[in-house]
Amino acid sequence: TSVMVSGNTTLMLSRLNQDVQGITDIMVRDIQRAGYHPSAAQGMDGNASAASAARAVLFSTTDDLYASSGASAPDCIRIKYWDGEPVTRIYRYDRASRELKCWGKNGCAPEGADITDTISNACTKVSNSTSKWYNLIADQEISVDSLSFALASGASATGMRAIELAISASHATRPALAMSLQRQVKLRNDGY
């Protein structure tokens, strides 16, 4: 009856909200960690090897953001940071399958991947034996309608840059149940 339909709708909306919030939190955490390397401070003292190691994980809007064919804004982002060893993750939106995917070394793909590829090559590769993309959200229940990343200009008075992350998703079986979420994430370890 109407009570059961209402309860079912509430459960679907809760699941949608929970999944989108959860995956957004994961991406935000990684974006905040982008560029972190413990040797960065040593590099300021003129230590060339420390500076080189720290530069290898810096976030670059030209090298680490990519707009796939037909996208109006970047829908793929590469995140690099140090967590005892180099960590690289790439998040991308697959427009054809309406899925959010992750690829990376010491992250989404335990066996690793060729993370030295250019961002455009990495974001456009199809799944094969050398590049494994993993779904980050249950595609049987949730369809990701859009994902975009943009550099926020004038994000703060300190000059620290920020990435604006925007995601829209809907329930796979009831597309009228939809939500959009936007977050502005400061690049804490930015090399601007």
N, C-alpha and C positions, 0 to 999 in steps of 0.2 A: 504494500500500500504506500501512501505518500510518506509515511514516517520512515519506511524502509528505504525508499528512493532518496529521501533527504539524508538519511544516515550514510548511505552508500556514496552520495555526492560529497558529503563532508569527509569521508575517509579518502576518497580519490584526491580531493583538494589538499588534504593534509599530507598525503604521500608525495604529491607533486611539489608542494612547498618544502617539505623535508629534503627531498632529493636535490632540488635546485639550490637550496640554501647550503646543503652539505658540499656539493661539488664546487660551488662558488667559494666557500670557505677554504677548500683545498687549494684552488687556484690563487686566491688572495694570499694565503700563507707562503706559497712558492714565489709569488711576485714580490712580496716583502723581503724575502731572503735573497732575491736576485742580486748578484754582484758581491755577495759576502765572501771574503777570504781572510783568514786570520793574519796573513802576511801583509795586508794592505798598509798597516801602520809602519811596518819595517821598511816598506817601499818608499815611504815619505822621507826616510833618513838617507836615501841614496842607494839602498841595497837593490841592485839591478835585478837579481834573480827573484827577490820577493815582489818587486814591482811587476815583473813579467808574469808571475803566477797570479797576482791579484788582477792584472789587466785581462787575463784569459777568461775571467768569469764576469766581467763588467757587462751591464745591459746596454745595448745599443738599439735605438729606435730604427736605424737603417738595417742592421744585421739581424735583429731578433723579433721584428714584427713583419708579418706578411699578409697581404690581401690576395686570396685565391681568385681565380678567374670568375668574374661576375660579381664579386663582393664589392660593396661600396666602401667598406672599412676593413682594416686588418682583422682576419678571423683565425689567425694562427700566431702563437707567441712561443718563443724559446726562452727558457729560464735556466740560468747557470749560477751555481753557488757551490760553496765548499761545506761539506758536512763530514769531516774526517777523510774524505776523498772527494774528487769532483763529482757533482751531481748535475745532470742536464735533463730537463723535461721539456717536451713540446706539447702544447695543447692546441688542438685545431677542431674546427667545426666542419663536418662532412655534410655539405649541402644536399648531396644526392640521397644519402640514407637518413638525414636529419639526426645525426648522432654527434656527440662530443667525444673526441678521441684523445688519447695520451700516448706518447712515445718517449722513451728516454733510457739513458744509461743510469743505473743505480736508482731507478725510480719506477716507472710504469712497466717497463719490460725488464724482468730480472736478468735475461741473457744479454741485455744491452743492445745497442744498435749503432749505426754509423752517425754519431752525433756531430761529427766534424763537417757534415754536409752544409751547403749553404741553406739558409732558411727556406728559400723558394723550392729547392730540390727536396728538402725534408718534408715540407708541407704538402707536396703534390705526389709523393710516392704512394703507390698502392701496396696493400699488404702482400708480402711475399716472404721468402725464407730469411731475407736480411733486414726487412723492416716490418716490425709487428706493431700495429696500432691496437690499443686496447680501449674498449668502450668504458666510459666513466659513469654512465647512468643506465639504468635498466630500460633498454629500448622497447621491451614488450609493454611497458607501462607509460614511459615518458618519451615524447618526441621533442627534441631541441629544435626550436623554430629559427633561432638566430643566436649568434655569438659574435661579439666584436670587442676589439681592444683599441683604445685611442690614447695618444699622449695628451694629457690635460695641460693646456697652456696656462701659465700663471697660477699654478696650483696652490702655492703658498707664498707668504712673504719671505720665507727663508731661501727661496730659489730652488727648493727641492722639487723635482719633477714627480708627477703621479701618472698612473695608468688608469683610464676609465674602462672598466669591464662592464659589459652589458650582455645579459642573457635573457632570452625568452623561450619558454617551453610550454607544452600543452600535454594533456593526458592523451595517450595513444588511441584509446577507444572512444574518448569523448573530447574531441578537439576544442569544444566550447569552453572546457575547463582549462584556463591558461593563466600564466603569470609571467611577469617581467621583473627583472632585478638588475639594479645598477649599483656598482660600487666604485669609489675612487680610492686607489691604493697608492700610497706613497712609496717611491723607490728609495728605501732607506739607505742602500749602499750604492747610490747612484754615482757614476763617474763623470757627471756633467762638468 
